[in-house]
Amino acid sequence: MLSTEFCYAQSWKDLFNKENIGKVVNKENIEKVVSDISGKNTAGMTGTWRFTGSAIELKADNILNQAGGDVAATLAEKKLNEQLAKHGITEGKLSFTFQADSTFQAKLNNRNMDGTYSYDETSRLINLKFNKLLNLQTKITCTSTHMDMLFNSDKLLKLITFLSSKSKSTTLKSISSLTENYNGMMLGFSLKKE
């Protein structure tokens, strides 16, 4: 998804000035477009990534649905952040470290969970395996500084329960209810590279 900043201008010259163009054409947005076109969303995935907030993706069939979906996604992100916080998942408390040898470590507070990952070229999904305890597929969108790790809601619920060792049914029901009104909604984590 491209930048959602707005540019205001009195003339065409104002619209296409360096500052306004810079709001849309930047390294992050160019990397996102290239990864969307090439299908290679895992480039530069190695390293440590820290949680900065929730991530939500809506798949819409037309522009009107997408516009309404953006508003809904903003509200859903806020709700998801509140629910994640109840499980101890707050900014800086959750991290994922991916190694070039296809191993990874997830860390929540003082708890470490190791596993392996692989990329499925057909589905364009990452398979995460937490030492034979939990297997998940996630959609990764990755640039050099930012990663979105997105799951179907039922898979995110399993991961949250696994990571936090807590099962608060009201919290999990709240997260699950976020997706009821939207087909194709994916929920997950927004991460920043250290």
C-alpha positions as CSV (number, residue, x, y, z in Angstrom):
1,M,0.0,0.0,0.0
2,L,1.3,3.4,-0.9
3,S,1.6,6.4,1.4
4,T,-1.7,7.8,2.6
5,E,-0.4,11.4,3.1
6,F,-2.3,14.1,1.3
7,C,-0.8,16.8,-0.9
8,Y,-2.5,20.2,-1.1
9,A,-1.6,22.6,-4.0
10,Q,-2.8,25.8,-5.5
11,S,-1.3,25.0,-8.9
12,W,0.3,22.1,-10.9
13,K,3.7,23.5,-10.0
14,D,2.9,23.4,-6.3
15,L,1.5,19.8,-6.7
16,F,4.7,18.5,-8.3
17,N,7.2,20.3,-6.1
18,K,10.0,18.3,-4.4
19,E,8.3,18.2,-1.0
20,N,5.0,16.8,-2.3
21,I,6.6,14.3,-4.7
22,G,8.8,13.2,-1.7
23,K,5.7,12.3,0.3
24,V,4.8,9.7,-2.3
25,V,8.0,8.7,-4.0
26,N,10.3,7.4,-1.3
27,K,12.5,4.4,-0.7
28,E,9.9,2.6,1.4
29,N,7.1,3.0,-1.2
30,I,9.4,2.0,-4.1
31,E,10.5,-1.1,-2.3
32,K,6.8,-2.0,-1.6
33,V,5.9,-1.6,-5.3
34,V,8.9,-3.7,-6.4
35,S,8.1,-6.5,-3.9
36,D,4.4,-6.5,-5.0
37,I,5.4,-6.8,-8.7
38,S,8.1,-9.3,-8.3
39,G,6.4,-11.4,-5.6
40,K,9.6,-11.4,-3.6
41,N,8.3,-10.1,-0.2
42,T,11.1,-11.7,1.8
43,A,14.1,-9.8,0.5
44,G,16.1,-8.4,3.4
45,M,14.0,-10.3,5.9
46,T,17.0,-11.4,8.0
47,G,17.7,-9.4,11.1
48,T,15.8,-8.4,14.2
49,W,12.4,-6.8,13.9
50,R,10.6,-5.1,16.8
51,F,6.8,-4.8,17.2
52,T,5.6,-1.2,16.6
53,G,1.8,-1.8,16.4
54,S,-0.8,-3.9,14.7
55,A,-1.1,-4.3,11.0
56,I,-4.3,-4.9,9.1
57,E,-4.9,-5.6,5.4
58,L,-8.2,-5.5,3.7
59,K,-8.8,-6.9,0.2
60,A,-11.3,-4.8,-1.6
61,D,-12.8,-5.4,-5.1
62,N,-13.3,-1.7,-5.9
63,I,-12.1,1.8,-4.9
64,L,-15.2,2.6,-2.9
65,N,-14.8,-0.5,-0.8
66,Q,-11.1,0.3,-0.4
67,A,-11.8,3.8,0.8
68,G,-14.4,2.6,3.4
69,G,-12.0,-0.2,4.2
70,D,-9.2,2.2,5.0
71,V,-11.4,3.9,7.7
72,A,-12.4,0.5,9.0
73,A,-8.8,-0.7,9.1
74,T,-7.7,2.3,11.1
75,L,-10.4,1.6,13.7
76,A,-9.6,-2.1,13.7
77,E,-5.9,-1.4,14.2
78,K,-6.7,0.6,17.3
79,K,-8.9,-2.2,18.7
80,L,-6.3,-4.8,17.8
81,N,-3.6,-2.8,19.6
82,E,-5.8,-2.7,22.7
83,Q,-6.4,-6.4,22.7
84,L,-2.7,-7.3,22.0
85,A,-1.7,-5.1,25.0
86,K,-3.8,-7.3,27.2
87,H,-1.5,-10.2,26.2
88,G,1.7,-8.1,26.9
89,I,2.3,-7.4,23.2
90,T,3.1,-3.7,23.1
91,E,5.7,-1.6,21.3
92,G,9.2,-3.0,21.8
93,K,8.1,-6.0,23.8
94,L,7.8,-8.4,20.9
95,S,10.5,-9.2,18.4
96,F,11.3,-11.6,15.7
97,T,14.9,-12.4,14.6
98,F,15.3,-14.2,11.3
99,Q,18.6,-15.8,10.3
100,A,19.9,-16.5,6.8
101,D,19.9,-20.3,7.7
102,S,16.0,-20.3,7.9
103,T,15.9,-20.3,11.7
104,F,14.2,-17.6,13.7
105,Q,13.5,-16.6,17.3
106,A,10.4,-14.9,18.6
107,K,10.8,-13.0,21.9
108,L,8.0,-11.7,24.0
109,N,9.3,-10.0,27.2
110,N,11.6,-12.7,28.7
111,R,10.2,-15.7,26.8
112,N,12.1,-17.0,23.8
113,M,10.6,-19.3,21.2
114,D,12.8,-20.8,18.4
115,G,11.7,-22.2,15.1
116,T,12.4,-22.4,11.4
117,Y,10.8,-20.6,8.4
118,S,10.5,-21.3,4.7
119,Y,9.0,-19.4,1.8
120,D,6.3,-21.1,-0.4
121,E,6.6,-19.6,-3.8
122,T,3.2,-20.8,-5.0
123,S,1.2,-19.2,-2.2
124,R,3.7,-16.4,-1.5
125,L,3.4,-17.2,2.2
126,I,6.0,-17.8,4.9
127,N,5.7,-21.0,6.9
128,L,6.7,-20.5,10.5
129,K,7.4,-23.6,12.6
130,F,7.8,-23.2,16.3
131,N,9.8,-26.4,17.2
132,K,7.0,-28.8,16.2
133,L,4.6,-27.0,18.6
134,L,2.9,-24.6,16.2
135,N,2.9,-24.3,12.4
136,L,1.6,-21.1,10.8
137,Q,1.5,-19.4,7.5
138,T,1.9,-15.7,7.3
139,K,1.9,-13.1,4.6
140,I,5.1,-11.0,4.9
141,T,5.5,-7.6,3.2
142,C,9.1,-6.5,3.8
143,T,11.2,-3.5,2.9
144,S,14.6,-2.6,4.2
145,T,13.2,-1.0,7.3
146,H,9.6,-2.2,7.8
147,M,7.8,-5.5,7.9
148,D,4.1,-6.4,8.1
149,M,3.5,-10.0,9.3
150,L,-0.2,-10.8,8.5
151,F,-2.3,-13.8,9.5
152,N,-5.8,-15.0,9.0
153,S,-7.6,-14.2,12.3
154,D,-7.7,-17.8,13.6
155,K,-4.0,-18.2,13.1
156,L,-3.2,-14.9,14.8
157,L,-5.2,-16.1,17.8
158,K,-3.2,-19.3,18.0
159,L,0.0,-17.3,17.8
160,I,-1.0,-14.8,20.5
161,T,-2.0,-17.6,22.8
162,F,1.3,-19.4,22.1
163,L,3.5,-16.4,22.6
164,S,1.8,-15.0,25.7
165,S,1.0,-18.3,27.4
166,K,-2.4,-16.7,28.2
167,S,-5.8,-17.6,27.0
168,K,-8.2,-14.7,27.8
169,S,-11.3,-15.8,26.0
170,T,-12.9,-12.3,26.0
171,T,-9.8,-10.8,24.4
172,L,-9.6,-13.6,21.8
173,K,-13.3,-13.2,21.0
174,S,-12.7,-9.4,20.5
175,I,-9.9,-10.1,18.1
176,S,-11.9,-12.7,16.2
177,S,-14.9,-10.3,15.9
178,L,-12.8,-7.7,14.1
179,T,-12.9,-9.9,10.9
180,E,-16.5,-10.8,10.9
181,N,-17.7,-8.0,8.7
182,Y,-14.8,-8.0,6.2
183,N,-14.0,-10.7,3.7
184,G,-10.2,-11.1,3.2
185,M,-9.2,-9.1,6.3
186,M,-5.8,-10.2,7.6
187,L,-4.5,-9.2,11.0
188,G,-1.0,-9.1,12.4
189,F,2.1,-7.2,13.4
190,S,3.8,-4.1,12.1
191,L,7.6,-4.4,12.8
192,K,10.6,-2.1,12.4
193,K,14.1,-3.4,11.7
194,E,16.7,-2.7,14.4
